[in-house]
Amino acid sequence: MTNNSLPPELFRVVDANLNRLKEGIRVIEDIARYVHNDKELATSLKNLRHLCRIEPIEALLASRDSVNDVLRPSMQSEMNRTDLRSILIANYKRAQESSRVLEELYKIVDPALSEQFKHIRYELYTLEKKNLLDSNESR
């Protein structure tokens, strides 16, 4: 999929949310893989993360301005993590929210890409439920 028809003023929004989506999934994936040795969940997350692509990436990179991001400093609520479960919850929510933003933005220019981000969001809902409920029962 391309950015050709996306208004340039939205490139920075897309770039930030694409990064947030992939980063959130990666945190969950690494906990599943290295802490819980859960191959099935880690593989599902890895496959989902690989779906998080927008081409070409150059326009997104050109729009990136992380140095001047007005919300760059961490918020106090972002520092409130008490255990791995709270990290998992925060990252599932981060990824779900970011996929929703991308889904909404691409509705106006690329419905197929919008549907891909919707699919990712719903897969994250399913994995979150399974991951967090299973972890209550088995850990």
C-alpha positions as CSV (number, residue, x, y, z in Angstrom):
1,M,0.0,0.0,0.0
2,T,1.2,3.6,-0.6
3,N,1.0,7.0,0.9
4,N,0.5,8.6,-2.5
5,S,-3.0,9.8,-1.8
6,L,-2.6,10.5,1.9
7,P,-2.5,14.2,2.7
8,P,1.1,15.1,3.6
9,E,0.0,16.8,6.9
10,L,-1.1,13.3,8.1
11,F,2.3,11.6,7.4
12,R,3.6,12.5,10.9
13,V,0.4,11.1,12.5
14,V,0.7,7.9,10.5
15,D,4.4,7.6,11.3
16,A,3.9,8.0,15.0
17,N,1.0,5.6,15.2
18,L,2.7,3.0,13.0
19,N,5.8,3.1,15.3
20,R,3.6,3.0,18.4
21,L,1.7,0.0,17.1
22,K,4.8,-2.0,16.2
23,E,6.5,-1.1,19.5
24,G,3.5,-2.1,21.6
25,I,3.3,-5.4,19.8
26,R,7.0,-6.0,20.2
27,V,6.9,-5.5,24.0
28,I,4.1,-8.1,24.3
29,E,5.8,-10.4,21.9
30,D,9.1,-10.3,23.8
31,I,7.4,-11.0,27.1
32,A,5.6,-13.9,25.6
33,R,8.8,-15.2,24.0
34,Y,11.5,-14.7,26.6
35,V,9.6,-14.6,29.9
36,H,6.7,-17.0,29.4
37,N,8.3,-19.2,26.6
38,D,4.9,-19.0,24.8
39,K,5.8,-19.9,21.3
40,E,2.2,-19.8,20.0
41,L,1.5,-16.3,21.3
42,A,4.9,-14.9,20.4
43,T,4.5,-16.3,16.8
44,S,1.0,-14.8,16.5
45,L,2.3,-11.4,17.7
46,K,5.3,-11.6,15.4
47,N,3.0,-12.3,12.4
48,L,0.7,-9.5,13.4
49,R,3.6,-7.1,13.7
50,H,4.8,-8.0,10.2
51,L,1.4,-6.9,8.9
52,C,2.1,-3.4,10.3
53,R,3.6,-1.9,7.1
54,I,3.0,1.1,5.0
55,E,5.0,1.7,1.8
56,P,6.9,3.7,0.9
57,I,8.3,4.6,4.2
58,E,10.4,7.5,3.0
59,A,7.6,10.0,3.2
60,L,6.8,8.9,6.7
61,L,10.5,9.2,7.8
62,A,10.8,12.6,6.2
63,S,7.8,13.9,8.3
64,R,9.2,12.6,11.6
65,D,10.1,15.3,14.1
66,S,10.6,13.5,17.4
67,V,12.9,16.2,18.7
68,N,10.1,18.8,18.6
69,D,7.2,16.5,19.7
70,V,5.2,18.5,22.2
71,L,4.4,15.4,24.3
72,R,7.9,13.8,24.2
73,P,8.5,13.8,28.0
74,S,6.9,10.9,29.7
75,M,3.6,11.4,31.5
76,Q,3.4,10.3,35.1
77,S,0.7,7.7,34.1
78,E,3.3,6.1,31.7
79,M,5.6,5.5,34.6
80,N,3.0,3.6,36.7
81,R,3.9,0.0,36.0
82,T,3.9,-2.4,38.9
83,D,4.5,-5.7,37.2
84,L,4.6,-7.5,33.9
85,R,0.8,-7.7,33.7
86,S,0.6,-3.9,33.9
87,I,3.2,-3.6,31.1
88,L,1.2,-6.1,29.0
89,I,-2.1,-4.2,29.5
90,A,-0.5,-0.8,28.7
91,N,1.1,-2.2,25.5
92,Y,-2.1,-4.0,24.3
93,K,-4.0,-0.7,24.8
94,R,-1.2,1.3,23.0
95,A,-1.2,-1.0,20.0
96,Q,-5.0,-1.2,19.8
97,E,-5.4,2.6,20.0
98,S,-2.7,3.1,17.3
99,S,-4.2,0.6,15.0
100,R,-7.6,2.4,15.4
101,V,-6.0,5.7,14.4
102,L,-4.4,4.2,11.3
103,E,-7.7,2.4,10.5
104,E,-9.6,5.8,10.7
105,L,-7.1,7.8,8.7
106,Y,-6.8,5.3,5.9
107,K,-10.6,5.1,5.5
108,I,-10.4,8.3,3.5
109,V,-7.7,7.2,1.1
110,D,-7.2,3.4,1.1
111,P,-10.1,1.3,2.4
112,A,-8.1,-2.0,2.0
113,L,-5.3,-0.7,4.3
114,S,-8.0,0.6,6.7
115,E,-9.4,-2.9,6.8
116,Q,-5.9,-4.3,7.5
117,F,-5.5,-2.1,10.5
118,K,-9.0,-3.0,11.7
119,H,-8.0,-6.7,11.4
120,I,-4.9,-6.1,13.4
121,R,-6.9,-4.3,16.1
122,Y,-9.4,-7.1,16.4
123,E,-6.6,-9.7,16.5
124,L,-5.1,-7.7,19.4
125,Y,-8.4,-7.8,21.3
126,T,-8.5,-11.6,20.9
127,L,-4.9,-12.1,21.9
128,E,-5.2,-9.7,24.8
129,K,-8.2,-11.7,26.2
130,K,-6.5,-15.0,25.8
131,N,-3.1,-13.8,27.1
132,L,-4.4,-12.0,30.1
133,L,-7.0,-14.6,31.1
134,D,-4.7,-17.5,30.5
135,S,-2.0,-15.8,32.6
136,N,-4.4,-15.5,35.5
137,E,-5.2,-19.2,35.4
138,S,-1.7,-20.6,34.8
139,R,0.7,-18.1,36.4
